Amino acid sequence: MVSTAERKEYPISMRLPEADVAMIDRAASLRGRSRTDFVRDAAVRAAEEVVMEQGLIRMSPEGFADFMDILSRPAAPVAEMVELARRPAPWEPGYIPKR
């Protein structure tokens, strides 16, 4: 009796210019990954990003009104962000590195 196993992997074939393959290989090497692993991870991340952009947020009219009310309020300063914005940048005079 022959049993049919469910397929778990599907091949994808692409034709790419040599420069693209060289860039992919370089990046994969820097990450210590194979070309296949690198391309698969990059493609899945890009696909997840597109799918997440399309997600709907559903809420009741009352919930939406509350949401819009919160968005229309003036922003409250966050002390840590204010302090960070006032610090000189590393390339500016007066910069003192934190220890």
Secondary structure, 3 states (H helix, E strand, C coil): CCCCCCCCCCCCCCCCCHHHHHHHHHHHHHHCCCHHHHHHHHHHHHHHHHHHHCCCCCCCHHHHHHHHHHHHCCCCCCHHHHHHHHCCCCCCCCCCCCC
